[in-house]
Amino acid sequence: MIATPEENDSADKPVRVLHLEDSATDHELACLALRHASSEYTLTRVDTLQALRAYLLDRSFDVVLADYRLRGFTAIDAWNLAQEIPAHPPFILLSGAIGEAAAVHAMRMGFADYLLKDDIARLPRVIARAIEMAQARRAREQAGAELAASEKRLAELAEHLQATIEEERAAIAREIHDDVGGALTAARFDLAWITRHATDTAIAAHARSANDMLQHALGASQRIMMNLRPPVLDQGLIAAVQWLTQTFERRTGTPTRVLADPQEPCIAKALQLVAYRTVQEALTNIQKYAQAHSVRVELSAHDDHMLLEVVDDGVGMAPQALANARSFGLRGLRERARRAGGWLDISSQSGCGTSIILTLPTSSGHDGAGGDPTP
């Protein structure tokens, strides 16, 4: 059934076809082919590129039906013109003078389908299929756009949470330094006075024991404060990494070497914290799982990137462990590196140790992510 353009507002919403055809007779043939179809159609004929562009910009169509050769141009020219128009309808090639090579070329360019005029009786099915494919493609594109938007929101949330964590770590470190550390130090002075002035041997012994416990508590508070917000980073990334590895070696007894270029890498403060946390997490995993006999940490600069590598000779990790959805530490390192404009690679085999490589940009204009809050 063919409806006139004025009937477009009908409740059943006919399929709107823009027919690019310079032959009135061939246009009528297309109308006849669609007249007895189960769906209702409206056909609007144009025969110039200017008219095609004007209609595509001004009105909405479900499909463009295009002859291959027209006066002064081809359907390929029409297709190229349509690329400038957002969300243009699918194109169907309908021609009696087209070779197989030309048809294949048109399909590769993006035409939805092609049909010979000798087989025009199939036109309703071809149009229905082209519209269905276009709708499916738009649905996929919309789903992809929604997924990308969701991933962006999740990344922004993760970045916000990481920044909040660092701010809270800095605040806790300040409180430990100012309140807990100050109180413990004052208590040590009082116990020292008691120890010096105590006349009772038992009281003096208890005071010395309490003083030793306070010393241990002071050391623990300083260690916790360093882990929360390492002030050693103010001395540079190399110094911070060396402090981390020395602490790790004393704690675990595992020989740990740091190989670094003599010159401090030119890296933003925010990215220094990313590198520091990567080494910290890597050493924590080595202590927990690796059973390593030695560890090596390398820092080097290459062009506009800094390379950080943490290597151990431990038991390694199975591939399924790297892909484990609950490996939040490793996934967190990867996400943090990505937000910082770099990347992180983890390679490991069972029994052959593990290598974690972090690459970060050294350009000063990169602000990075997961910034280092000012304590």
N, C-alpha and C positions, 0 to 999 in steps of 0.2 A: 504494500500500500504506500503510495507516494503522497505526502502532504505538502502543501505550499509553505513557504517560509512564514507566512502570516499565522499559520496554525501551530507554531512551535510551542505555544503555551498550553497545549493540551495536556491533560492529566497523565497520559501514558508516556510523555516525553519521547518523541521519535528520535531515532538515530540521526544525528546531524552530519551530513556529508558535504564536504567542499570538493567540487569536481573541477579539476584543472584540465580543461578540454577546449580545443579551438574548433571542434566540429560539432555543430548543433545536432547532426544526425547521430553521432556516437553518444552524445549526451542523452538523447532520447532512448537509445538502446540500453543505456545504464538504468534509466528510469523504468523501462519496461521489465528489465531483469529483477528489479526490486519491488515492482508493483504488487506481485502476488506473494511476496515473502511474509513470514509470520510476524515480523516486526514492522513497525512503521518508520519510514525514512523521510527526511527532507533533503533535497539536493539543491545546492547553490553552485552555479557554474561561473567560473572565471577563466580568462584566457591570456592573462598577462601576469608578469611577476609583480608589478605594482599592485594590481588588484588582489593577488594572492596575499601579499604582505598586509594590505589594508584590512582584508577580511580576518586574517589570523590575529591581528592586533585588536580589532574592534569586536569580534564575536567569538563565541566558543563553539568548536566543532569536535566531533568524536573521531573523525577520520578524514584524511585527504586522499582522494582518488585521483591519480595523476597519469595522463597520457605521457609516453616517453618523449616523443618529438612534437614540439609545437612551433609556432612561427617565431623564429629568432632565438629560441632557447630550448633546453631539454628539462626533463624531470630532475636531473641531477642538479641543475642550476636552482630549481625550485627548492630542492632539499637543502642545498647549501644556504639559501636565503632563510629557510625556516630555522636553521641552527641559531640564528640571532634572536629568536623569539622564545622566551621561557615557556616550558611545558607545552610545546607545540604538539598537535595530535599525530598519531602514527600515519605514515605514508604507505599507500598501496599503489603499486605500479600496474596500470591497466593499459595495455597497448597491443596493437596488432603488428607492429613493425619493430620488434626488438629481438636480438639474438640471445642465445643462452649466456654468452660471455657478459653482455651488458646487464642482463638480469642478475647474474651472480655478483657482478660488481656493485649493483644497486643494493643487493641484500647485505653485502659486506659493509657498505656505507651506513646501513641502519634502517633501510626500508623494511616495513613489517612483512610484506609479501608481494608477489607479483602474479598477474593473471593475464592470459591472452584473451583478446576480445572474442576469439572463436569459442572460448569456453566461458562466456560471460554468465551463463546460467548458474555457475558456482559463486557468483559475486556475493550473495547474502551470507554464505558460509564463510567466505574469505574475510568479509568485513567483520563478522561476529568474532572470528578467531583473532583478527588483528586488534580489535578493541579489548578482548579478553587478555591478550598478551600484554597490551599497554597498561591495563589496570593492574595486572600482576606485577609488572615492572615498577609501576608507581608505588604499589604496596611495599615492594622490597626496598625501594629507595626511601620511603617514609620510615619503614622499620629500621633501616640502616641509620637514617638521620636521628631517629629517636634513641637508638642504641648509642650512637656517638655522643649525643647530648647527655644521656645518662652516664656514660663513662666520664665525660668531662665534669659533670657534677660530682661524681664519686671522687675523681682526682682532686677537685677543689676542696671537697670535704676532707680527704686524707691530708692534703697540704695544710688545711686549717687546723686539723687535729694535731698534726706533727708540730706546727708552730706553737699551738697551745701547750703541748707536752714540754717543749723546750722552755717556754716561758715559766711553766710551773716548776720545772727542774731548777731553773735559775733562781726562782723565788725560794724554793726549799733550800738550795745551797746557801743563799744569803742568810736564811733563818738559822741554819746549822752553824754557819760561821759566826754570826753576830750573837745569837742567843745561846745555843747549846755549847758551842766552843768557848764562849766567854764564861758561862756558868761553870763548865768543867775546869777551866783554868783557874778560876777563883777558888773553887773547891780544893784544887791541888795546893794552892798557896796556904789555905787554912790547915790542910792536913800536914803540910810541911812544918807549919808553926807548932802544931800539936806534937808532931814527932820530936821536934827539937826541945820542947818544954815539958814533955811528959816525964813524970818521975816513976810511973808504974811501967814495968817492963812489958806487961801484957797489953796495955793501952798503946804503947809505942809500936809493938808488933802489929797490932790491928791497924794502926794508922799507916804503917808502911805498906801493909797488904792492900788497904783501901787506895793508897796512892798509886800502887801498881795497877789496880783495876781502873782507876781514873785515867792513867796513862794509856791503857789499852783502849778505853772508850774514846779518848782524844784521837788516837790513831785511827779508830774505826770511823769516827765522824769526819776526819779529814779525807779518808779514802772514799767515803760515801759522797762527800762534797765534790771531790775530784771527778767521780763518775757522773754526777748530776750535771755539773757545769765546769769543765776543766779549765781553770785559769791558765794552765800551761799553754793553751792555744794562743795566748797573748804573746808567747815567745816564738810562735811560728809552728807550722804543721809538722816539720821534721822533729822539733823538740817534743811536741805532743806525742807523736808516734813513738819516739824513743822512750818516753816516760811510760807509755802503755806497754811496750814490749818488755821493758825492764821489770815493771810490776808483774807482768805475766810470768816472766822467767823466775822471779823470786817466789811467786806463789805456787807455781807448778813444777819447777825444776827442769823445765823443757828448754834446751838451748834455743835462743831466738836471736837472729841477726837482722839488722836494719841496713839496707843498702840504699843510699840516697845520693843524688847529685849534691855537690858542695853548695850550690846556689839554691836558696829557698824558692820553691815554685811560686810563680806569680798567680795567685788564685784568690778569689774573693773570700772574705771572712765567712759568709754564709756557706760557701762550698767547702771551706776548711772543716767545718763542723760535719758536713756530709761525709768527707773522707775519714775524719776521726771516728764517727759512729760506725762506719763500715769496718775499720780495723778492730774496733771494740767488739762488734758483734761477731766478726770472724774469729777473734781470739777466744771469745766465750764459747763458741761452737767447738773450737779445737779442744778446749779444756774439757768440755762435756762429753764429746763423742769420738774425737779423732784418734786417741791413743798414740799421738805423734811422738817421735823421737827428736825432731827438730822442726823449727819454723823459720821461714824467711819472709821478710817484708821489704818490698822494693818500691822506691819513689823515683819517678823520672819525668822529664818534660819532653814532649815531642810536638814540634810546630806549635799549634795553638791549643794543645790538650795536655793534661797531666795524667800520667798513668800510675796507678797504685795496684800492686799485686801482693796478695797474701797467700803463701804456699806452705803446705805441711806435707809430711811424709807418713801420714797416719793411715788408718784403715780405709779411708775414702767413703764415698756414698754410692749406693746403687741408683741407677737411673730413676726408678720409681720413687725414691726418696726426694729427688730433685723436683719431681712432678707432683709431689704430695700437696693436696689442696690445703693442708693444715701447716705447711712450712711457712708460717707467717714471718719468721725472722728473715729468711732468704727473700721471700716475696716483697717484704717491706724494704729491703736493701735495693732491690731492682726498681721498685716504684720511686723510692727517694732519688736514686740516680737519674731516672727518667725525668722527674720533675726538675732536677738540677741542670738539665740539658745534656746529660751524659748517658752512659750505659754501663751495665754491670753484667759480667759473664761469669758463670760458675761451671767449672769443668772438673769432673771427678769420676773415678772408677774404683770399684771395690778392691781394696788392697793396694792401691796405687796413689793414695793421697788425694788432696783437693787443692785446686787453685781458684782463687777469687780475684778477678781483675776488674777494677773500677777505672773508668775514663771520665774526666771532667774537663770542661772548657777552662782555659786560663785567661781568656779575654776579659779585661777589666769591666767591660760593659755588661757582662752577664751577671744578673743579680742572684740567680739560683733560687733554690727553694729550701724549705726547712731551715730558715735563717737562724743565725745565732743571736738570741736576744741579749740585750745589754743588761747585765746583772746589776 
